[in-house]
Amino acid sequence: MQPQSPSLRGPALQKRLQVYVVTDERPDGDSLLDTVRQALAGGATAIQLRRKQELGRRFVELGRAMRALTREHGALFLVNDRVDVALVVDADGVHVGQDDISCADARRLLGDRIVGVSAETVAEAEAAVRAGADYLGVGAVYPTTSKPDAGYIGLAGLEQIARRVSLPVVAIGGIQVATAAEPIRRGAAGVAVVSAVMSAADPAAAVRDLAAQVRSALAEAGRA
């Protein structure tokens, strides 16, 4: 099968990156799926399945369930690191970090599907552009406990990268509703969150509030 949107690029991709929810590592798969379902009902534009400790079979099961949910809601579906899982479950693409499979290798395997790359420096961002990335995940823009391995670059680091590359940039790291607008003002196309939605008492409401902040900031910047 082909991905949901094989030619999703440019402004169309930027719109799908506005409210980007990354899953957490909770052991209860049913709870995980329910939270993702609520996030999508609230208007999440992208879901990334990130399960660093998950066994392959269960990873695929979760991926297939999330593929169905994201298709139902018209959201982008990406898998963290696991190109094999992304292909098996027909995801729209993958997101890779600096220590995962390289962007160039992911591109060779995935063809026209989306490849996102984490970047903490201008050099990493520019290398990802040369390797064929479609968007960048940049951060951490605020201190975070959801991803302990994320280096802190702050809003200044985000702005520097966003000014140097033409690809859409998604800000990540410690973002909450109250702080979601500032990364957009610094050049981000959207915000990626873990705990702000996955740990929220009402994930749908959390997404709606994040989306309102992001879209207001985009309109303020003339990028709506």
TORFITOR-910173 format. One record per atom (N, C-alpha, C): residue in three letters; x, y, z. Coordinates in steps of 0.2 Angstrom, whole numbers, plus 5000, padded with zeros to 4 digits. Example, Ala and Ser with C-alpha at 12.3 -4.5 7.8 and 13.67 -1.06 7.14 Angstrom:
ALA506649725039 ALA506249785039 ALA506649845039 SER506449895035 SER506849955036 SER506450005039 
//
This chain:
MET500449945000 MET500050005000 MET500450065000 GLN500250124997 GLN500550184997 GLN500350225004 PRO500750265006 PRO500650305012 PRO500050355010 GLN499750375016 GLN499050415015 GLN499150475011 SER499750505011 SER499850575007 SER500550575004 PRO500650534999 PRO501350524996 PRO501650584994 SER501250634992 SER501550704990 SER501450754995 LEU501350745001 LEU501250795006 LEU501850825008 ARG501950885005 ARG502550925006 ARG502351005006 GLY502851045007 GLY502651115007 GLY502151145012 PRO501751185010 PRO501251215015 PRO500751155018 ALA500651105014 ALA500151055016 ALA500551015022 LEU501151005021 LEU501550975027 LEU501551015033 GLN501651075032 GLN501751125037 GLN501051125041 LYS500551125038 LYS499851125042 LYS499851065046 ARG500051005043 ARG499950945047 ARG500450945053 LEU500950985053 LEU501450985059 LEU501251035065 GLN500651065064 GLN500551115069 GLN500451095076 VAL500151035077 VAL500051005084 VAL500250935083 TYR500850925085 TYR501150855084 TYR501250825091 VAL500850765092 VAL500850735098 VAL501350665098 VAL501850665102 VAL502250605103 VAL502050565108 THR501950495107 THR501750455112 THR502250445118 ASP502050425124 ASP502450415129 ASP502550335130 GLU502950315135 GLU503150245136 GLU502750205141 ARG502150225142 ARG501750195147 ARG501650115145 PRO501650075149 PRO501550005147 PRO500849975145 ASP500350015147 ASP499649995145 ASP499450015138 GLY499449975133 GLY499349995126 GLY498650015125 ASP498149985129 ASP497450015128 ASP497450085130 SER497750105136 SER497750175138 SER498050215133 LEU498650195130 LEU498950235125 LEU498550245119 LEU498150195117 LEU497750205111 LEU497150255113 ASP496950245119 ASP496350285121 ASP496550365121 THR497150375124 THR497350445124 THR497550475117 VAL497750435113 VAL497950455106 VAL497250475103 ARG496750425104 ARG496050435101 ARG495750505103 GLN495850525110 GLN495650585112 GLN496050645109 ALA496650635109 ALA497050685106 ALA496850705099 LEU496750655095 LEU496450665088 LEU495750695088 ALA495350675092 ALA494750705093 ALA494750775094 GLY495250795098 GLY495350865099 GLY495750905094 GLY495950875089 GLY496250905083 GLY496950905082 ALA497250855085 ALA498050835084 ALA498150825076 THR498650865074 THR498750855066 THR499250805065 ALA499650785069 ALA500150725068 ALA500250685075 ILE500350625074 ILE500450575079 ILE501150545078 GLN501550545082 GLN502150505082 GLN502150445087 LEU502250385084 LEU502250325089 LEU503050315091 ARG503150335097 ARG503850325100 ARG503850275105 ARG504150215104 ARG504150165109 ARG504850135109 LYS505350165113 LYS506050145113 LYS506150075116 GLN505650055120 GLN505749985124 GLN505249935121 GLU504949945116 GLU504349905114 GLU504649845109 LEU504449785110 LEU504549725106 LEU504249735099 GLY504549705094 GLY504349715087 GLY503649705086 ARG503349645088 ARG502649625087 ARG502149675090 ARG502249685096 ARG501849735099 ARG501849805096 PHE502449825094 PHE502549885091 PHE502149895084 VAL502149835081 VAL501749835074 VAL500949835076 GLU500749805081 GLU500049805083 GLU499849875085 LEU500249905089 LEU500049975091 LEU500050025084 GLY500550005080 GLY500650045074 GLY500050045070 ARG499749985069 ARG499249965065 ARG498550005068 ALA498549995074 ALA497950035077 ALA497950105076 MET498550135077 MET498650205077 MET498550225069 ARG498750185065 ARG498650205058 ARG497950205056 ALA497550165059 ALA496850165058 ALA496550235061 LEU496750245067 LEU496450305070 LEU496650375066 THR497250375064 THR497550435061 THR497150445054 ARG497050385051 ARG496750395044 ARG495950415045 GLU495650395051 GLU495050415052 GLU494950485053 HIS495450515056 HIS495450585058 HIS495850635053 GLY496150605048 GLY496550645043 GLY497150675046 ALA497450635050 ALA498050665053 ALA498650625051 LEU499250655051 LEU499850625049 LEU500150575054 PHE500350515052 PHE500650465056 PHE501350445055 LEU501750455060 LEU502450445059 LEU502650395065 VAL503250355063 VAL503450305068 VAL504150335069 ASN504350335076 ASN505050355078 ASN505550295076 ASP506050315073 ASP506650275071 ASP506450205067 ARG505950165069 ARG505850105066 ARG505650105059 VAL506050105054 VAL505850115047 VAL505450045045 ASP505649995048 ASP505349925046 ASP504649925048 VAL504549955054 VAL503849955057 VAL503450005053 ALA503750065051 ALA503350115047 ALA503150085041 LEU503550045037 LEU503350015031 LEU502749965032 VAL502849915037 VAL502349865038 VAL501649895040 VAL501649945044 VAL501049975046 VAL500750035041 ASP501150045036 ASP500950095031 ASP500850165034 ALA501350185038 ALA501450255041 ALA501550305035 ASP501450365037 ASP501650415032 ASP502350425032 GLY502750405037 GLY503450415037 GLY503750395044 VAL504350425045 VAL504750405051 VAL505050475053 HIS505250475060 HIS505650525063 HIS506250495066 VAL506850515064 VAL507450485066 VAL507850545070 GLY508250515075 GLY508650555079 GLY509350555076 GLN509850585079 GLN510550585077 GLN510850515078 ASP510650475082 ASP510950415084 ASP510550355081 ASP509950375077 ASP509550315074 ASP509850305067 ILE509450265063 ILE509650255056 ILE509650325053 SER510150335048 SER510250395045 SER509650425041 CYS509650485040 CYS509150515036 CYS509150485029 ALA509850485026 ALA509950465019 ALA509750385019 ASP509850345023 ASP509650275023 ASP508950265024 ALA508650305028 ALA507850305029 ALA507550325022 ARG507850375019 ARG507550405013 ARG507550345007 ARG508150315007 ARG508250255002 ARG507750205003 LEU507550185009 LEU507150135011 LEU506350155010 LEU506250215012 LEU505550245012 LEU505350275005 GLY505750295001 GLY505550324995 GLY505250394996 ASP504650404994 ASP504250464994 ASP503950475001 ARG503950435006 ARG503650445012 ARG504050495016 ILE503750525021 ILE504050585025 ILE504650555029 VAL505150595030 VAL505750585034 VAL505850645038 GLY505750645045 GLY505850705049 GLY506550685053 VAL506950735055 VAL507550725058 VAL507650775064 SER507850745070 SER507950785076 SER508650825075 ALA508650895077 ALA509250935076 ALA509350975082 GLU509950985085 GLU510051025090 GLU510551085088 THR510851075082 THR511251125080 THR511151145073 VAL511451205071 VAL511351225064 VAL511651175059 ALA512251145061 ALA512651095057 ALA512251035056 GLU511851015062 GLU511450955061 GLU510850965057 ALA510551025057 ALA510051045053 ALA510151045046 GLU510751075044 GLU510951085037 GLU511151015034 ALA511450975038 ALA511650905036 ALA510950865034 ALA510450875038 ALA509850845037 ALA509450865031 VAL509550935029 VAL509250955023 VAL509650925017 ARG510250925018 ARG510650895012 ARG510450815011 ALA510350785017 ALA510150715016 ALA509450695014 GLY509050745013 GLY508350735011 GLY507850735016 ALA507950765021 ALA507350775026 ALA506850815024 ASP506250805026 ASP505650845025 ASP505450895030 TYR505650885036 TYR505550935042 TYR506050915047 LEU506150965052 LEU506550955057 LEU506250955064 GLY506350915069 GLY506150925075 GLY506750955079 VAL506651015082 VAL507151055085 VAL507051065092 GLY507551055097 GLY507451065104 GLY507951035108 ALA507951035114 ALA507351055118 ALA507351135119 VAL506751155117 VAL506651235118 VAL506551255125 TYR506251205129 TYR506251225136 TYR506451155140 PRO506651165146 PRO506851105150 PRO506351055150 THR506550985149 THR506050935149 THR506250875153 THR505750835155 THR505850775158 THR505550715154 SER505250735149 SER504950675145 SER505450645141 LYS505950675139 LYS506450655135 LYS507150675138 PRO507350635142 PRO508050655146 PRO508650655142 ASP508650625136 ASP509250635131 ASP509250695127 ALA508650735127 ALA508650795123 ALA509050845126 GLY509550875121 GLY509950925123 GLY509550995123 TYR509751035128 TYR509351105129 TYR509651155124 ILE509251185120 ILE509551235115 ILE509151295116 GLY508651295119 GLY508251355121 GLY507851385115 LEU507551445116 LEU507151475110 LEU507651505105 ALA508251535108 ALA508751565104 ALA509051515099 GLY509151455101 GLY509351395097 GLY508851375091 LEU508251375093 LEU507751365089 LEU507651415083 GLU507751475085 GLU507651535080 GLU508251535076 GLN508851515078 GLN509451515074 GLN509351465068 ILE509151405070 ILE509051355065 ILE508451365060 ALA507951395063 ALA507351415059 ALA507551465053 ARG507951505055 ARG508251555050 ARG508651535045 ARG509051475047 ARG509551455042 ARG509251395037 VAL508751365038 VAL508451315034 VAL507751335031 SER507651305025 SER506951315022 SER506451265024 LEU506651215027 LEU506151155029 LEU505751185035 PRO505151155036 PRO504751165042 PRO505151145048 VAL505051185053 VAL505351165059 VAL504851155065 VAL504851095068 VAL504451085074 VAL504751095080 ALA504551135085 ALA504851145091 ALA504651085096 ILE505151065100 ILE504951015105 ILE505351025111 GLY505150995117 GLY505451005123 GLY505151045128 GLY504751015133 GLY504551055138 GLY503951105137 ILE503651095131 ILE503151145128 ILE502451125132 GLN502151175135 GLN501451175138 GLN501051225134 VAL500351225136 VAL499951265132 VAL500151345133 ALA500351355139 ALA500551425141 ALA501151445137 THR501551405135 THR502251425132 THR502251405124 ALA501651385121 ALA501651355115 ALA501751405109 ALA501551475111 ALA501551525106 ALA502251545104 GLU502651555109 GLU503351585108 GLU503751545103 PRO503751475103 PRO504151445098 PRO503951465091 ILE503251475090 ILE502951495083 ILE503251555081 ARG503251605086 ARG503551675085 ARG504251675083 ARG504651615085 ARG505351615084 ARG505451575077 GLY504951555074 GLY505051525067 GLY504751455066 ALA504551425071 ALA504351355071 ALA503651355067 ALA503551295063 ALA502951285060 ALA502351255064 GLY502651225070 GLY502151185074 GLY502551165081 VAL502151135085 VAL502451115092 VAL502351045093 ALA502851005095 ALA502850935097 ALA502850925104 VAL502350885107 VAL502250885114 VAL502150805116 VAL502450795122 VAL502250725125 VAL501850735131 SER502050755136 SER501750765143 SER501150805142 ALA501150865139 ALA500650915138 ALA499950885136 VAL500050835132 VAL499450795130 VAL499350725133 MET499950685133 MET499850615135 MET499750615142 SER499950665146 SER499850665154 SER499250705156 ALA498850735151 ALA498350785153 ALA497750745155 ALA497350775160 ALA496750745162 ALA496250745156 ASP496250795152 ASP495850795146 ASP496250805140 PRO496450755137 PRO496950755131 PRO496650795125 ALA495950785124 ALA495650825119 ALA495650905120 ALA495450925126 ALA495450995128 ALA496151015127 ALA496650985130 ALA497351005129 ALA497551015122 VAL497450975117 VAL497550985110 VAL497251045108 ARG496551055109 ARG496251115107 ARG496551175110 ASP496751175116 ASP497051235119 ASP497751255115 LEU498151195114 LEU498751205110 LEU498651235103 ALA498151205100 ALA498051225093 ALA497851295093 ALA497451315098 ALA497251385098 ALA497851435099 GLN498351415103 GLN498951455104 GLN499351455098 VAL499451395095 VAL499851395088 VAL499551435083 ARG498951425082 ARG498651455076 ARG498551535077 SER498451555083 SER498451625084 SER499151655083 ALA499751625085 ALA500351645084 ALA500551645077 LEU500351595073 LEU500451595066 LEU500151655062 ALA499551665064 ALA499151725061 ALA499451785063 GLU499751795069 GLU500051855071 GLU500751865067 ALA501051805065 ALA501651815062 ALA501551815054 GLY500851815052 GLY500751815045 GLY500851755041 ARG500851695045 ARG500951625042 ARG500451585043 ALA499851605044 ALA499251565045 ALA499051525039 
//
